[in-house]
Amino acid sequence: MSNTAKYRNDFLKEVEANVEEGEWVKMCMQCGVCAGSCPLGNAWEHTPQKIFMMIRAGKRDEVLSSDAMWMCTSCYNCIVRCPREVPITHIMHGLAHYAKRLGLVPANQPTAKFAQLFWNNLSKRGRINELTLGLGLYFMNGFVEGIKTSIKMQSLGLNMIKTGRMNVMEIFGGHSVKDTSGFHAMLQKAEEIEATRIK
């Protein structure tokens, strides 16, 4: 197979077809402004421009098994400063979502765990239950770790109760949107549409 044929069938085409704004990956000129603008730039396993280079080089396994795209905090500094206006934040989240759909999330990835906790909480009633979300976050790494974190954060919890940001009644369910059945039907339809996009 020629090098040209390999390039036509590489990981870049897969990203373009399955990742939000994936067609923009080829616009990256490797200037590194995104990494320099990122508040977590020194903590990335692979910076955004390196991820884009790896996609173009066909390094599928290395990209999709990396925790780099899970590091994005959605601050949008990279998009604002990118000289080519590449939607970097959208691509990073899109890569994380695609890796999740393929079952390739790195084990014990904390951002992925929190994202799933948040989604599970929100999708029940259409509104976040801050008490159960907070407890889920504290205990997501086990019971003992949860007790330690709860003790360490007790003053924050008490302040949230005092200011009305967290209501003890939320333990019984909390607030919900007016039409929960309509909300769940909407989510179901979105899942059906998403399923048709998976190639």
PyMOL commands that place a pseudoatom at each C-alpha (Angstrom):
pseudoatom trace, name=CA, resn=MET, resi=1, chain=A, elem=C, hetatm=0, pos=[0.000, 0.000, 0.000]
pseudoatom trace, name=CA, resn=SER, resi=2, chain=A, elem=C, hetatm=0, pos=[1.395, 3.416, -0.914]
pseudoatom trace, name=CA, resn=ASN, resi=3, chain=A, elem=C, hetatm=0, pos=[1.978, 6.164, 1.636]
pseudoatom trace, name=CA, resn=THR, resi=4, chain=A, elem=C, hetatm=0, pos=[-0.758, 8.211, -0.029]
pseudoatom trace, name=CA, resn=ALA, resi=5, chain=A, elem=C, hetatm=0, pos=[-3.278, 5.375, 0.345]
pseudoatom trace, name=CA, resn=LYS, resi=6, chain=A, elem=C, hetatm=0, pos=[-2.331, 4.962, 4.014]
pseudoatom trace, name=CA, resn=TYR, resi=7, chain=A, elem=C, hetatm=0, pos=[-2.846, 8.671, 4.585]
pseudoatom trace, name=CA, resn=ARG, resi=8, chain=A, elem=C, hetatm=0, pos=[-6.306, 8.565, 3.013]
pseudoatom trace, name=CA, resn=ASN, resi=9, chain=A, elem=C, hetatm=0, pos=[-7.344, 5.873, 5.489]
pseudoatom trace, name=CA, resn=ASP, resi=10, chain=A, elem=C, hetatm=0, pos=[-5.671, 7.121, 8.650]
pseudoatom trace, name=CA, resn=PHE, resi=11, chain=A, elem=C, hetatm=0, pos=[-6.970, 8.165, 12.022]
pseudoatom trace, name=CA, resn=LEU, resi=12, chain=A, elem=C, hetatm=0, pos=[-7.489, 11.756, 10.847]
pseudoatom trace, name=CA, resn=LYS, resi=13, chain=A, elem=C, hetatm=0, pos=[-10.443, 10.648, 8.694]
pseudoatom trace, name=CA, resn=GLU, resi=14, chain=A, elem=C, hetatm=0, pos=[-11.940, 8.800, 11.669]
pseudoatom trace, name=CA, resn=VAL, resi=15, chain=A, elem=C, hetatm=0, pos=[-11.629, 11.907, 13.846]
pseudoatom trace, name=CA, resn=GLU, resi=16, chain=A, elem=C, hetatm=0, pos=[-13.163, 14.096, 11.150]
pseudoatom trace, name=CA, resn=ALA, resi=17, chain=A, elem=C, hetatm=0, pos=[-16.144, 11.734, 10.920]
pseudoatom trace, name=CA, resn=ASN, resi=18, chain=A, elem=C, hetatm=0, pos=[-16.728, 11.081, 14.624]
pseudoatom trace, name=CA, resn=VAL, resi=19, chain=A, elem=C, hetatm=0, pos=[-15.397, 13.968, 16.713]
pseudoatom trace, name=CA, resn=GLU, resi=20, chain=A, elem=C, hetatm=0, pos=[-17.071, 17.341, 17.130]
pseudoatom trace, name=CA, resn=GLU, resi=21, chain=A, elem=C, hetatm=0, pos=[-15.199, 19.912, 14.981]
pseudoatom trace, name=CA, resn=GLY, resi=22, chain=A, elem=C, hetatm=0, pos=[-12.728, 17.136, 14.076]
pseudoatom trace, name=CA, resn=GLU, resi=23, chain=A, elem=C, hetatm=0, pos=[-12.272, 18.523, 10.569]
pseudoatom trace, name=CA, resn=TRP, resi=24, chain=A, elem=C, hetatm=0, pos=[-10.349, 21.414, 12.139]
pseudoatom trace, name=CA, resn=VAL, resi=25, chain=A, elem=C, hetatm=0, pos=[-7.492, 19.194, 13.357]
pseudoatom trace, name=CA, resn=LYS, resi=26, chain=A, elem=C, hetatm=0, pos=[-5.642, 19.569, 10.044]
pseudoatom trace, name=CA, resn=MET, resi=27, chain=A, elem=C, hetatm=0, pos=[-5.680, 23.367, 10.467]
pseudoatom trace, name=CA, resn=CYS, resi=28, chain=A, elem=C, hetatm=0, pos=[-3.311, 23.249, 13.467]
pseudoatom trace, name=CA, resn=MET, resi=29, chain=A, elem=C, hetatm=0, pos=[0.062, 24.769, 12.526]
pseudoatom trace, name=CA, resn=GLN, resi=30, chain=A, elem=C, hetatm=0, pos=[1.843, 23.481, 15.675]
pseudoatom trace, name=CA, resn=CYS, resi=31, chain=A, elem=C, hetatm=0, pos=[2.637, 26.919, 17.089]
pseudoatom trace, name=CA, resn=GLY, resi=32, chain=A, elem=C, hetatm=0, pos=[2.048, 25.819, 20.701]
pseudoatom trace, name=CA, resn=VAL, resi=33, chain=A, elem=C, hetatm=0, pos=[0.035, 28.886, 21.718]
pseudoatom trace, name=CA, resn=CYS, resi=34, chain=A, elem=C, hetatm=0, pos=[-2.714, 26.591, 23.053]
pseudoatom trace, name=CA, resn=ALA, resi=35, chain=A, elem=C, hetatm=0, pos=[-0.355, 24.828, 25.455]
pseudoatom trace, name=CA, resn=GLY, resi=36, chain=A, elem=C, hetatm=0, pos=[1.160, 28.119, 26.560]
pseudoatom trace, name=CA, resn=SER, resi=37, chain=A, elem=C, hetatm=0, pos=[-2.300, 29.579, 27.191]
pseudoatom trace, name=CA, resn=CYS, resi=38, chain=A, elem=C, hetatm=0, pos=[-3.638, 26.606, 29.146]
pseudoatom trace, name=CA, resn=PRO, resi=39, chain=A, elem=C, hetatm=0, pos=[-3.725, 26.949, 32.958]
pseudoatom trace, name=CA, resn=LEU, resi=40, chain=A, elem=C, hetatm=0, pos=[-2.960, 23.216, 33.152]
pseudoatom trace, name=CA, resn=GLY, resi=41, chain=A, elem=C, hetatm=0, pos=[-0.436, 23.251, 30.315]
pseudoatom trace, name=CA, resn=ASN, resi=42, chain=A, elem=C, hetatm=0, pos=[2.384, 21.745, 32.370]
pseudoatom trace, name=CA, resn=ALA, resi=43, chain=A, elem=C, hetatm=0, pos=[0.143, 18.905, 33.611]
pseudoatom trace, name=CA, resn=TRP, resi=44, chain=A, elem=C, hetatm=0, pos=[-0.909, 17.516, 30.218]
pseudoatom trace, name=CA, resn=GLU, resi=45, chain=A, elem=C, hetatm=0, pos=[0.377, 14.110, 29.137]
pseudoatom trace, name=CA, resn=HIS, resi=46, chain=A, elem=C, hetatm=0, pos=[0.172, 15.482, 25.577]
pseudoatom trace, name=CA, resn=THR, resi=47, chain=A, elem=C, hetatm=0, pos=[-0.573, 19.130, 24.822]
pseudoatom trace, name=CA, resn=PRO, resi=48, chain=A, elem=C, hetatm=0, pos=[-3.347, 19.902, 22.285]
pseudoatom trace, name=CA, resn=GLN, resi=49, chain=A, elem=C, hetatm=0, pos=[-0.978, 20.584, 19.404]
pseudoatom trace, name=CA, resn=LYS, resi=50, chain=A, elem=C, hetatm=0, pos=[0.819, 17.313, 20.138]
pseudoatom trace, name=CA, resn=ILE, resi=51, chain=A, elem=C, hetatm=0, pos=[-2.534, 15.474, 20.174]
pseudoatom trace, name=CA, resn=PHE, resi=52, chain=A, elem=C, hetatm=0, pos=[-3.368, 17.018, 16.782]
pseudoatom trace, name=CA, resn=MET, resi=53, chain=A, elem=C, hetatm=0, pos=[0.042, 15.999, 15.410]
pseudoatom trace, name=CA, resn=MET, resi=54, chain=A, elem=C, hetatm=0, pos=[-0.484, 12.448, 16.726]
pseudoatom trace, name=CA, resn=ILE, resi=55, chain=A, elem=C, hetatm=0, pos=[-3.918, 12.301, 15.058]
pseudoatom trace, name=CA, resn=ARG, resi=56, chain=A, elem=C, hetatm=0, pos=[-2.397, 13.314, 11.732]
pseudoatom trace, name=CA, resn=ALA, resi=57, chain=A, elem=C, hetatm=0, pos=[0.356, 10.728, 12.243]
pseudoatom trace, name=CA, resn=GLY, resi=58, chain=A, elem=C, hetatm=0, pos=[-2.271, 7.997, 12.721]
pseudoatom trace, name=CA, resn=LYS, resi=59, chain=A, elem=C, hetatm=0, pos=[-1.418, 7.255, 16.367]
pseudoatom trace, name=CA, resn=ARG, resi=60, chain=A, elem=C, hetatm=0, pos=[-4.957, 6.121, 17.182]
pseudoatom trace, name=CA, resn=ASP, resi=61, chain=A, elem=C, hetatm=0, pos=[-4.282, 4.005, 20.266]
pseudoatom trace, name=CA, resn=GLU, resi=62, chain=A, elem=C, hetatm=0, pos=[-1.967, 6.562, 21.859]
pseudoatom trace, name=CA, resn=VAL, resi=63, chain=A, elem=C, hetatm=0, pos=[-4.501, 9.364, 21.390]
pseudoatom trace, name=CA, resn=LEU, resi=64, chain=A, elem=C, hetatm=0, pos=[-7.686, 7.558, 22.422]
pseudoatom trace, name=CA, resn=SER, resi=65, chain=A, elem=C, hetatm=0, pos=[-6.107, 5.918, 25.485]
pseudoatom trace, name=CA, resn=SER, resi=66, chain=A, elem=C, hetatm=0, pos=[-4.480, 9.155, 26.661]
pseudoatom trace, name=CA, resn=ASP, resi=67, chain=A, elem=C, hetatm=0, pos=[-5.918, 11.184, 29.516]
pseudoatom trace, name=CA, resn=ALA, resi=68, chain=A, elem=C, hetatm=0, pos=[-4.840, 14.420, 27.803]
pseudoatom trace, name=CA, resn=MET, resi=69, chain=A, elem=C, hetatm=0, pos=[-8.283, 15.380, 26.492]
pseudoatom trace, name=CA, resn=TRP, resi=70, chain=A, elem=C, hetatm=0, pos=[-9.780, 14.774, 29.929]
pseudoatom trace, name=CA, resn=MET, resi=71, chain=A, elem=C, hetatm=0, pos=[-7.570, 17.575, 31.325]
pseudoatom trace, name=CA, resn=CYS, resi=72, chain=A, elem=C, hetatm=0, pos=[-9.441, 20.364, 29.501]
pseudoatom trace, name=CA, resn=THR, resi=73, chain=A, elem=C, hetatm=0, pos=[-11.192, 22.741, 31.925]
pseudoatom trace, name=CA, resn=SER, resi=74, chain=A, elem=C, hetatm=0, pos=[-13.144, 24.602, 29.201]
pseudoatom trace, name=CA, resn=CYS, resi=75, chain=A, elem=C, hetatm=0, pos=[-11.487, 27.936, 29.974]
pseudoatom trace, name=CA, resn=TYR, resi=76, chain=A, elem=C, hetatm=0, pos=[-11.365, 28.685, 26.196]
pseudoatom trace, name=CA, resn=ASN, resi=77, chain=A, elem=C, hetatm=0, pos=[-8.007, 30.507, 26.445]
pseudoatom trace, name=CA, resn=CYS, resi=78, chain=A, elem=C, hetatm=0, pos=[-6.712, 28.289, 23.642]
pseudoatom trace, name=CA, resn=ILE, resi=79, chain=A, elem=C, hetatm=0, pos=[-9.545, 29.147, 21.255]
pseudoatom trace, name=CA, resn=VAL, resi=80, chain=A, elem=C, hetatm=0, pos=[-9.286, 32.881, 21.958]
pseudoatom trace, name=CA, resn=ARG, resi=81, chain=A, elem=C, hetatm=0, pos=[-5.536, 32.900, 21.307]
pseudoatom trace, name=CA, resn=CYS, resi=82, chain=A, elem=C, hetatm=0, pos=[-5.262, 30.392, 18.462]
pseudoatom trace, name=CA, resn=PRO, resi=83, chain=A, elem=C, hetatm=0, pos=[-4.050, 32.288, 15.352]
pseudoatom trace, name=CA, resn=ARG, resi=84, chain=A, elem=C, hetatm=0, pos=[-6.139, 29.968, 13.148]
pseudoatom trace, name=CA, resn=GLU, resi=85, chain=A, elem=C, hetatm=0, pos=[-9.202, 30.018, 15.439]
pseudoatom trace, name=CA, resn=VAL, resi=86, chain=A, elem=C, hetatm=0, pos=[-9.151, 26.236, 15.774]
pseudoatom trace, name=CA, resn=PRO, resi=87, chain=A, elem=C, hetatm=0, pos=[-11.977, 25.186, 18.191]
pseudoatom trace, name=CA, resn=ILE, resi=88, chain=A, elem=C, hetatm=0, pos=[-9.502, 23.326, 20.410]
pseudoatom trace, name=CA, resn=THR, resi=89, chain=A, elem=C, hetatm=0, pos=[-11.771, 23.026, 23.461]
pseudoatom trace, name=CA, resn=HIS, resi=90, chain=A, elem=C, hetatm=0, pos=[-14.556, 21.467, 21.378]
pseudoatom trace, name=CA, resn=ILE, resi=91, chain=A, elem=C, hetatm=0, pos=[-12.152, 19.008, 19.779]
pseudoatom trace, name=CA, resn=MET, resi=92, chain=A, elem=C, hetatm=0, pos=[-10.651, 17.945, 23.106]
pseudoatom trace, name=CA, resn=HIS, resi=93, chain=A, elem=C, hetatm=0, pos=[-14.099, 17.330, 24.592]
pseudoatom trace, name=CA, resn=GLY, resi=94, chain=A, elem=C, hetatm=0, pos=[-15.125, 15.596, 21.375]
pseudoatom trace, name=CA, resn=LEU, resi=95, chain=A, elem=C, hetatm=0, pos=[-12.121, 13.265, 21.581]
pseudoatom trace, name=CA, resn=ALA, resi=96, chain=A, elem=C, hetatm=0, pos=[-12.936, 12.463, 25.220]
pseudoatom trace, name=CA, resn=HIS, resi=97, chain=A, elem=C, hetatm=0, pos=[-16.551, 11.725, 24.291]
pseudoatom trace, name=CA, resn=TYR, resi=98, chain=A, elem=C, hetatm=0, pos=[-15.482, 9.546, 21.365]
pseudoatom trace, name=CA, resn=ALA, resi=99, chain=A, elem=C, hetatm=0, pos=[-13.003, 7.606, 23.538]
pseudoatom trace, name=CA, resn=LYS, resi=100, chain=A, elem=C, hetatm=0, pos=[-15.797, 7.041, 26.067]
pseudoatom trace, name=CA, resn=ARG, resi=101, chain=A, elem=C, hetatm=0, pos=[-18.154, 5.748, 23.359]
pseudoatom trace, name=CA, resn=LEU, resi=102, chain=A, elem=C, hetatm=0, pos=[-15.439, 3.298, 22.324]
pseudoatom trace, name=CA, resn=GLY, resi=103, chain=A, elem=C, hetatm=0, pos=[-14.808, 2.199, 25.932]
pseudoatom trace, name=CA, resn=LEU, resi=104, chain=A, elem=C, hetatm=0, pos=[-11.271, 3.605, 25.961]
pseudoatom trace, name=CA, resn=VAL, resi=105, chain=A, elem=C, hetatm=0, pos=[-11.381, 5.920, 28.986]
pseudoatom trace, name=CA, resn=PRO, resi=106, chain=A, elem=C, hetatm=0, pos=[-8.191, 5.485, 31.064]
pseudoatom trace, name=CA, resn=ALA, resi=107, chain=A, elem=C, hetatm=0, pos=[-8.823, 3.563, 34.304]
pseudoatom trace, name=CA, resn=ASN, resi=108, chain=A, elem=C, hetatm=0, pos=[-9.581, 5.732, 37.339]
pseudoatom trace, name=CA, resn=GLN, resi=109, chain=A, elem=C, hetatm=0, pos=[-9.553, 8.932, 35.300]
pseudoatom trace, name=CA, resn=PRO, resi=110, chain=A, elem=C, hetatm=0, pos=[-10.983, 11.468, 37.832]
pseudoatom trace, name=CA, resn=THR, resi=111, chain=A, elem=C, hetatm=0, pos=[-12.470, 13.900, 35.315]
pseudoatom trace, name=CA, resn=ALA, resi=112, chain=A, elem=C, hetatm=0, pos=[-14.267, 11.075, 33.525]
pseudoatom trace, name=CA, resn=LYS, resi=113, chain=A, elem=C, hetatm=0, pos=[-15.582, 9.788, 36.859]
pseudoatom trace, name=CA, resn=PHE, resi=114, chain=A, elem=C, hetatm=0, pos=[-16.866, 13.217, 37.827]
pseudoatom trace, name=CA, resn=ALA, resi=115, chain=A, elem=C, hetatm=0, pos=[-18.442, 13.779, 34.400]
pseudoatom trace, name=CA, resn=GLN, resi=116, chain=A, elem=C, hetatm=0, pos=[-20.359, 10.501, 34.763]
pseudoatom trace, name=CA, resn=LEU, resi=117, chain=A, elem=C, hetatm=0, pos=[-21.455, 11.385, 38.322]
pseudoatom trace, name=CA, resn=PHE, resi=118, chain=A, elem=C, hetatm=0, pos=[-22.647, 14.794, 37.119]
pseudoatom trace, name=CA, resn=TRP, resi=119, chain=A, elem=C, hetatm=0, pos=[-24.562, 13.290, 34.194]
pseudoatom trace, name=CA, resn=ASN, resi=120, chain=A, elem=C, hetatm=0, pos=[-26.197, 10.585, 36.316]
pseudoatom trace, name=CA, resn=ASN, resi=121, chain=A, elem=C, hetatm=0, pos=[-27.279, 13.242, 38.816]
pseudoatom trace, name=CA, resn=LEU, resi=122, chain=A, elem=C, hetatm=0, pos=[-28.619, 15.678, 36.218]
pseudoatom trace, name=CA, resn=SER, resi=123, chain=A, elem=C, hetatm=0, pos=[-30.422, 13.090, 34.097]
pseudoatom trace, name=CA, resn=LYS, resi=124, chain=A, elem=C, hetatm=0, pos=[-32.631, 11.864, 36.958]
pseudoatom trace, name=CA, resn=ARG, resi=125, chain=A, elem=C, hetatm=0, pos=[-34.649, 15.048, 37.453]
pseudoatom trace, name=CA, resn=GLY, resi=126, chain=A, elem=C, hetatm=0, pos=[-33.278, 17.606, 35.015]
pseudoatom trace, name=CA, resn=ARG, resi=127, chain=A, elem=C, hetatm=0, pos=[-31.617, 19.602, 37.777]
pseudoatom trace, name=CA, resn=ILE, resi=128, chain=A, elem=C, hetatm=0, pos=[-28.484, 19.034, 39.821]
pseudoatom trace, name=CA, resn=ASN, resi=129, chain=A, elem=C, hetatm=0, pos=[-28.982, 17.746, 43.343]
pseudoatom trace, name=CA, resn=GLU, resi=130, chain=A, elem=C, hetatm=0, pos=[-25.947, 19.343, 44.980]
pseudoatom trace, name=CA, resn=LEU, resi=131, chain=A, elem=C, hetatm=0, pos=[-26.102, 17.224, 48.117]
pseudoatom trace, name=CA, resn=THR, resi=132, chain=A, elem=C, hetatm=0, pos=[-26.042, 13.863, 46.339]
pseudoatom trace, name=CA, resn=LEU, resi=133, chain=A, elem=C, hetatm=0, pos=[-23.547, 15.137, 43.745]
pseudoatom trace, name=CA, resn=GLY, resi=134, chain=A, elem=C, hetatm=0, pos=[-21.210, 16.315, 46.507]
pseudoatom trace, name=CA, resn=LEU, resi=135, chain=A, elem=C, hetatm=0, pos=[-21.522, 13.043, 48.389]
pseudoatom trace, name=CA, resn=GLY, resi=136, chain=A, elem=C, hetatm=0, pos=[-20.970, 11.081, 45.183]
pseudoatom trace, name=CA, resn=LEU, resi=137, chain=A, elem=C, hetatm=0, pos=[-17.847, 13.136, 44.488]
pseudoatom trace, name=CA, resn=TYR, resi=138, chain=A, elem=C, hetatm=0, pos=[-16.486, 12.589, 47.986]
pseudoatom trace, name=CA, resn=PHE, resi=139, chain=A, elem=C, hetatm=0, pos=[-17.085, 8.832, 47.890]
pseudoatom trace, name=CA, resn=MET, resi=140, chain=A, elem=C, hetatm=0, pos=[-16.175, 8.129, 44.243]
pseudoatom trace, name=CA, resn=ASN, resi=141, chain=A, elem=C, hetatm=0, pos=[-12.798, 6.709, 45.301]
pseudoatom trace, name=CA, resn=GLY, resi=142, chain=A, elem=C, hetatm=0, pos=[-14.129, 4.504, 48.093]
pseudoatom trace, name=CA, resn=PHE, resi=143, chain=A, elem=C, hetatm=0, pos=[-15.761, 4.672, 51.516]
pseudoatom trace, name=CA, resn=VAL, resi=144, chain=A, elem=C, hetatm=0, pos=[-12.673, 5.447, 53.618]
pseudoatom trace, name=CA, resn=GLU, resi=145, chain=A, elem=C, hetatm=0, pos=[-11.538, 8.184, 51.228]
pseudoatom trace, name=CA, resn=GLY, resi=146, chain=A, elem=C, hetatm=0, pos=[-15.089, 9.590, 51.267]
pseudoatom trace, name=CA, resn=ILE, resi=147, chain=A, elem=C, hetatm=0, pos=[-15.165, 9.827, 55.066]
pseudoatom trace, name=CA, resn=LYS, resi=148, chain=A, elem=C, hetatm=0, pos=[-11.782, 11.601, 55.089]
pseudoatom trace, name=CA, resn=THR, resi=149, chain=A, elem=C, hetatm=0, pos=[-12.909, 14.064, 52.419]
pseudoatom trace, name=CA, resn=SER, resi=150, chain=A, elem=C, hetatm=0, pos=[-16.252, 14.692, 54.147]
pseudoatom trace, name=CA, resn=ILE, resi=151, chain=A, elem=C, hetatm=0, pos=[-14.502, 15.552, 57.421]
pseudoatom trace, name=CA, resn=LYS, resi=152, chain=A, elem=C, hetatm=0, pos=[-12.030, 17.795, 55.614]
pseudoatom trace, name=CA, resn=MET, resi=153, chain=A, elem=C, hetatm=0, pos=[-14.851, 19.614, 53.754]
pseudoatom trace, name=CA, resn=GLN, resi=154, chain=A, elem=C, hetatm=0, pos=[-17.418, 19.837, 56.563]
pseudoatom trace, name=CA, resn=SER, resi=155, chain=A, elem=C, hetatm=0, pos=[-17.122, 23.628, 56.958]
pseudoatom trace, name=CA, resn=LEU, resi=156, chain=A, elem=C, hetatm=0, pos=[-17.817, 24.101, 53.243]
pseudoatom trace, name=CA, resn=GLY, resi=157, chain=A, elem=C, hetatm=0, pos=[-20.893, 21.878, 53.507]
pseudoatom trace, name=CA, resn=LEU, resi=158, chain=A, elem=C, hetatm=0, pos=[-22.221, 23.784, 56.512]
pseudoatom trace, name=CA, resn=ASN, resi=159, chain=A, elem=C, hetatm=0, pos=[-21.707, 27.100, 54.721]
pseudoatom trace, name=CA, resn=MET, resi=160, chain=A, elem=C, hetatm=0, pos=[-23.584, 25.799, 51.669]
pseudoatom trace, name=CA, resn=ILE, resi=161, chain=A, elem=C, hetatm=0, pos=[-26.499, 24.795, 53.911]
pseudoatom trace, name=CA, resn=LYS, resi=162, chain=A, elem=C, hetatm=0, pos=[-26.480, 28.209, 55.658]
pseudoatom trace, name=CA, resn=THR, resi=163, chain=A, elem=C, hetatm=0, pos=[-26.551, 30.122, 52.374]
pseudoatom trace, name=CA, resn=GLY, resi=164, chain=A, elem=C, hetatm=0, pos=[-29.244, 27.903, 50.840]
pseudoatom trace, name=CA, resn=ARG, resi=165, chain=A, elem=C, hetatm=0, pos=[-26.906, 26.461, 48.189]
pseudoatom trace, name=CA, resn=MET, resi=166, chain=A, elem=C, hetatm=0, pos=[-27.563, 22.980, 49.569]
pseudoatom trace, name=CA, resn=ASN, resi=167, chain=A, elem=C, hetatm=0, pos=[-30.766, 21.780, 51.231]
pseudoatom trace, name=CA, resn=VAL, resi=168, chain=A, elem=C, hetatm=0, pos=[-30.813, 18.714, 53.479]
pseudoatom trace, name=CA, resn=MET, resi=169, chain=A, elem=C, hetatm=0, pos=[-34.199, 17.850, 51.903]
pseudoatom trace, name=CA, resn=GLU, resi=170, chain=A, elem=C, hetatm=0, pos=[-32.276, 17.119, 48.698]
pseudoatom trace, name=CA, resn=ILE, resi=171, chain=A, elem=C, hetatm=0, pos=[-31.422, 13.747, 50.179]
pseudoatom trace, name=CA, resn=PHE, resi=172, chain=A, elem=C, hetatm=0, pos=[-35.038, 12.788, 49.420]
pseudoatom trace, name=CA, resn=GLY, resi=173, chain=A, elem=C, hetatm=0, pos=[-34.762, 13.791, 45.778]
pseudoatom trace, name=CA, resn=GLY, resi=174, chain=A, elem=C, hetatm=0, pos=[-34.581, 17.561, 45.588]
pseudoatom trace, name=CA, resn=HIS, resi=175, chain=A, elem=C, hetatm=0, pos=[-35.969, 19.829, 42.898]
pseudoatom trace, name=CA, resn=SER, resi=176, chain=A, elem=C, hetatm=0, pos=[-36.853, 18.681, 39.414]
pseudoatom trace, name=CA, resn=VAL, resi=177, chain=A, elem=C, hetatm=0, pos=[-37.928, 20.209, 36.118]
pseudoatom trace, name=CA, resn=LYS, resi=178, chain=A, elem=C, hetatm=0, pos=[-41.693, 20.598, 35.671]
pseudoatom trace, name=CA, resn=ASP, resi=179, chain=A, elem=C, hetatm=0, pos=[-41.997, 17.914, 33.002]
pseudoatom trace, name=CA, resn=THR, resi=180, chain=A, elem=C, hetatm=0, pos=[-39.633, 15.067, 33.948]
pseudoatom trace, name=CA, resn=SER, resi=181, chain=A, elem=C, hetatm=0, pos=[-41.245, 12.617, 31.516]
pseudoatom trace, name=CA, resn=GLY, resi=182, chain=A, elem=C, hetatm=0, pos=[-40.752, 15.103, 28.662]
pseudoatom trace, name=CA, resn=PHE, resi=183, chain=A, elem=C, hetatm=0, pos=[-37.169, 15.672, 29.802]
pseudoatom trace, name=CA, resn=HIS, resi=184, chain=A, elem=C, hetatm=0, pos=[-36.465, 11.922, 29.799]
pseudoatom trace, name=CA, resn=ALA, resi=185, chain=A, elem=C, hetatm=0, pos=[-38.088, 11.566, 26.364]
pseudoatom trace, name=CA, resn=MET, resi=186, chain=A, elem=C, hetatm=0, pos=[-35.783, 14.304, 25.071]
pseudoatom trace, name=CA, resn=LEU, resi=187, chain=A, elem=C, hetatm=0, pos=[-32.730, 12.517, 26.487]
pseudoatom trace, name=CA, resn=GLN, resi=188, chain=A, elem=C, hetatm=0, pos=[-33.878, 9.238, 24.941]
pseudoatom trace, name=CA, resn=LYS, resi=189, chain=A, elem=C, hetatm=0, pos=[-34.252, 10.896, 21.533]
pseudoatom trace, name=CA, resn=ALA, resi=190, chain=A, elem=C, hetatm=0, pos=[-30.785, 12.444, 21.859]
pseudoatom trace, name=CA, resn=GLU, resi=191, chain=A, elem=C, hetatm=0, pos=[-29.332, 9.004, 22.657]
pseudoatom trace, name=CA, resn=GLU, resi=192, chain=A, elem=C, hetatm=0, pos=[-31.031, 7.532, 19.580]
pseudoatom trace, name=CA, resn=ILE, resi=193, chain=A, elem=C, hetatm=0, pos=[-29.626, 10.289, 17.373]
pseudoatom trace, name=CA, resn=GLU, resi=194, chain=A, elem=C, hetatm=0, pos=[-26.157, 9.814, 18.899]
pseudoatom trace, name=CA, resn=ALA, resi=195, chain=A, elem=C, hetatm=0, pos=[-26.342, 6.059, 18.287]
pseudoatom trace, name=CA, resn=THR, resi=196, chain=A, elem=C, hetatm=0, pos=[-26.847, 6.655, 14.565]
pseudoatom trace, name=CA, resn=ARG, resi=197, chain=A, elem=C, hetatm=0, pos=[-23.625, 8.707, 14.472]
pseudoatom trace, name=CA, resn=ILE, resi=198, chain=A, elem=C, hetatm=0, pos=[-21.447, 5.893, 15.842]
pseudoatom trace, name=CA, resn=LYS, resi=199, chain=A, elem=C, hetatm=0, pos=[-19.584, 4.295, 12.964]
for i in range(1, 199): cmd.bond("trace and resi %d" % i, "trace and resi %d" % (i + 1))
show_as sticks, trace
zoom trace
